[in-house]
Amino acid sequence: MEKKEQLYEGKAKKVYATENPDYVIVSYKDDATAFNGLKKGTIAGKGVINNKMSNLMMQMLEKKGIPTHFVEQIDDRNTVVKKVQIVPLEVIIRNVAAGSFSKKYGVAEGTLLANPTIEFSYKNDELGDPLINTYHALALKLATKEEIETIEKMAFAVNEAMKEFFKQLGIDLIDFKLEFGRFKGQIVLADEISPDTCRFWEAGTWDTTKHTSLDKDRFRRDLGGVEDAYKEIFRRLTGE
């Protein structure tokens, strides 16, 4: 399958048309952003790692019964995916308090939550992706009640599958962001699963003040070792 015209360029990826109207090619970049684009930089090799890792995770989740947009990987940076209509909701699942959750609710980072939580953000860069609830999403016609129920069920199923998967790699899944799309009337998991979209901490360090981040927090917080963190996640996933 070949790239045709560029359809879209986001913070971390470019999307190209193909000869098949049902499929597009996603090309992963090394560009890094944080705080809704206010902080910008480059993480060498990030695009390759995120592409390969996302594809591995999508295939794992497909085997668990979660429909995804994945079709086939072309090369290190390019993958064919289903051309979905993205539901304009960012879905955040949290297992442990961290980041904006800790700031908003006054909960110390590393606090184990009594149960996993789910949040929706309205996917809109101009508005800063504000938090919204189900009633807002319905009122704005961002999704139907049935679609939201499906997304919630799938998001929690993804959480359970990924927690177990990463636990075996010595990694704790703290929180993560998902996006979903519509493909021929079906809700499917889309976007990516990578250190850009997940908080990964070295197992056993989340209940201390000195947790070891293996994700984009190292870029956000100027912790150093960003490329090494991405490489370490990938090494544990693949042995490469």
C-alpha positions in Angstrom: 0.0 0.0 0.0 1.4 3.4 -1.0 1.2 6.9 0.5 -0.9 9.3 -1.5 -1.7 12.9 -0.4 -1.2 14.0 3.2 -4.5 14.3 5.0 -3.5 15.5 8.4 -0.5 16.4 10.5 -0.7 16.3 14.3 1.8 16.8 17.1 3.2 13.3 16.8 2.0 11.8 13.5 1.2 12.5 9.9 -1.7 10.7 8.1 -1.7 9.9 4.4 -4.4 8.7 2.0 -3.9 5.4 0.2 -5.4 3.8 -2.9 -8.0 2.2 -0.6 -10.6 4.7 0.8 -11.0 2.5 3.9 -7.3 2.7 4.9 -4.8 5.4 5.7 -1.1 5.3 6.5 0.1 6.8 9.8 3.7 8.0 9.9 5.2 8.6 13.4 7.4 11.6 14.1 10.1 12.2 16.7 8.5 15.5 17.6 7.5 15.8 21.3 5.1 18.3 22.9 3.7 18.8 26.4 1.2 21.0 28.1 -1.1 21.3 25.1 1.8 22.2 22.8 3.3 24.9 25.0 6.5 22.8 25.4 8.1 21.4 22.2 11.1 19.3 21.5 12.4 16.2 19.9 13.0 12.7 21.3 15.4 10.8 19.0 13.9 7.5 17.8 10.6 8.1 19.5 8.6 7.7 16.2 10.1 4.2 15.6 9.5 3.0 19.1 5.9 4.4 19.3 5.0 2.9 16.0 6.2 -0.5 16.8 5.0 -0.5 20.3 1.5 0.7 19.4 1.2 -2.0 16.8 2.3 -4.7 19.3 -0.2 -3.4 21.8 -3.0 -3.2 19.3 -2.4 -6.8 18.2 -2.3 -8.0 21.8 -5.6 -6.2 22.6 -7.2 -7.7 19.4 -6.5 -11.1 20.8 -8.3 -10.0 24.0 -11.4 -9.1 22.0 -10.9 -5.4 21.7 -11.4 -4.2 18.1 -8.7 -1.8 16.9 -7.8 0.3 13.9 -4.6 -1.7 13.2 -4.2 -3.3 9.8 -0.5 -3.8 9.1 3.0 -2.3 9.8 4.8 -1.2 6.6 8.2 -0.3 8.2 9.7 1.3 11.3 7.7 4.5 11.1 4.7 3.7 8.9 1.6 1.7 9.6 -1.7 1.0 7.7 -4.7 1.6 9.8 -8.5 1.8 9.2 -9.7 5.2 8.3 -11.9 6.0 11.3 -13.9 9.0 12.3 -12.4 9.9 15.6 -14.8 10.4 18.4 -13.8 13.8 19.9 -13.3 12.4 23.4 -10.0 11.7 25.0 -10.5 8.9 27.5 -8.2 8.8 30.5 -8.0 5.8 32.8 -6.2 6.1 36.1 -5.0 3.4 38.5 -2.7 5.6 40.7 -2.9 9.3 41.4 -0.4 11.3 39.3 -0.1 14.4 37.2 -3.1 16.6 36.8 -5.3 14.3 38.9 -3.0 14.9 41.9 -3.0 18.7 41.3 -6.7 19.0 40.9 -7.8 16.8 43.8 -4.9 17.3 46.2 -3.9 13.7 46.3 -0.3 12.9 46.6 1.3 11.3 43.5 1.7 7.6 44.0 -1.5 7.1 45.9 -3.2 3.9 44.9 -6.8 4.7 43.9 -9.6 2.7 45.5 -10.7 1.8 42.0 -9.7 2.7 38.5 -11.3 6.0 37.3 -12.3 7.2 33.9 -12.3 10.8 32.7 -13.4 12.3 29.4 -11.8 15.4 27.8 -13.3 17.2 24.9 -10.7 16.8 22.1 -10.2 20.4 21.1 -6.7 22.0 21.1 -8.1 25.5 21.0 -10.0 25.0 24.2 -7.2 23.1 25.9 -9.0 19.7 25.9 -11.3 20.5 28.8 -12.7 17.8 31.1 -16.3 17.0 30.4 -18.8 14.5 31.6 -21.2 12.1 29.8 -24.1 14.7 29.9 -21.8 17.3 28.2 -20.8 14.8 25.5 -24.4 13.9 24.8 -25.5 17.5 24.8 -22.8 18.4 22.3 -23.6 15.3 20.2 -20.0 14.1 20.4 -21.2 10.6 20.8 -24.3 8.6 21.4 -25.2 7.1 24.8 -24.6 3.6 23.3 -21.2 4.7 22.0 -20.2 6.2 25.3 -21.2 3.0 27.1 -19.2 0.9 24.6 -16.1 3.2 25.0 -16.3 3.0 28.8 -16.5 -0.8 28.7 -13.7 -1.1 26.2 -11.5 1.3 28.1 -11.7 -0.6 31.4 -11.1 -3.9 29.5 -8.0 -2.3 27.9 -6.9 -1.3 31.4 -7.2 -4.8 32.8 -5.3 -6.3 29.9 -2.5 -3.8 29.9 -2.1 -3.8 33.7 -1.5 -7.5 33.6 0.7 -7.3 30.5 3.1 -4.6 31.8 3.2 -6.2 35.3 4.9 -9.2 33.7 7.5 -6.7 32.4 8.2 -5.2 35.8 6.2 -2.1 34.9 3.3 -0.5 36.7 0.6 1.1 34.5 -0.3 4.3 36.4 -2.6 6.0 33.9 -3.1 6.4 30.2 -5.1 8.1 27.4 -7.1 6.4 24.7 -8.9 7.5 21.6 -11.7 5.7 19.8 -13.1 6.0 16.3 -16.0 4.8 14.2 -15.3 2.4 11.4 -18.3 1.1 9.4 -20.6 1.6 12.3 -18.3 0.0 14.9 -16.4 1.7 17.7 -12.7 0.7 17.5 -9.6 1.6 19.5 -7.5 4.1 17.6 -4.6 6.5 17.9 -1.6 4.9 19.8 -0.5 3.2 23.0 3.1 4.3 23.9 5.2 6.2 26.4 3.6 9.3 24.9 0.1 8.3 26.0 0.8 6.2 29.1 2.4 6.7 32.5 4.8 3.8 33.1 6.6 3.5 36.4 9.2 1.0 37.4 7.3 -1.7 39.4 7.2 -1.1 43.1 8.3 2.5 42.9 4.9 4.2 42.6 4.3 4.3 46.4 7.4 6.4 47.0 8.3 10.0 46.3 11.1 8.8 44.0 9.3 6.8 41.4 11.1 5.9 38.2 9.2 7.2 35.2 9.6 5.4 31.9 7.4 7.7 29.8 7.0 11.3 28.5 7.0 12.7 32.0 10.8 12.6 31.7 10.4 15.2 28.9 7.5 17.2 30.6 9.4 17.5 33.9 13.0 17.8 32.5 14.1 14.7 34.3 16.6 13.7 31.7 17.1 10.3 30.2 14.1 10.6 28.0 15.4 8.5 25.0 16.7 5.9 27.5 13.3 5.5 29.1 11.6 5.0 25.7 14.3 2.5 24.7 13.9 0.6 28.0 10.2 0.2 27.6 10.8 -1.1 24.1 13.6 -3.4 25.2 11.3 -5.1 27.8 8.5 -5.4 25.2 10.6 -6.9 22.5 14.0 -7.9 23.8 15.6 -5.5 21.2 
